[in-house]
């Protein structure tokens, strides 16, 4: 419908006006396509809120001493950092070391085995 209105409007214009109008329509379409592609890319790298909530709940249940007195955002940081590092192709052992640092809570430090489990849990939630 909008295209028909544009075409009819173009028919009533001079050649120069038609070219200007066509350029404006073309530019608008290009801008719209670029915005859509950008939105798709952003959505592809975002962590699903449901998966994030599941990660937090599982972390709290499985690692109560590491989760005690921590807010969800603090625990989610473990997830987002892990996903970022996995996406960059960082070595698993290096990511697990980062997890140990991020998951430490009031002197309670996760074991290497726990860090491995947290890594796998986080990786499963990554986009």
Secondary structure as GFF3:
##gff-version 3
##sequence-region A 1 127
A	DSSP	alpha_helix	2	11	.	.	.	ID=ss1
A	DSSP	alpha_helix	15	45	.	.	.	ID=ss2
A	DSSP	alpha_helix	49	62	.	.	.	ID=ss3
A	DSSP	alpha_helix	64	67	.	.	.	ID=ss4
A	DSSP	alpha_helix	72	88	.	.	.	ID=ss5
A	DSSP	alpha_helix	92	103	.	.	.	ID=ss6
A	DSSP	alpha_helix	112	125	.	.	.	ID=ss7
###
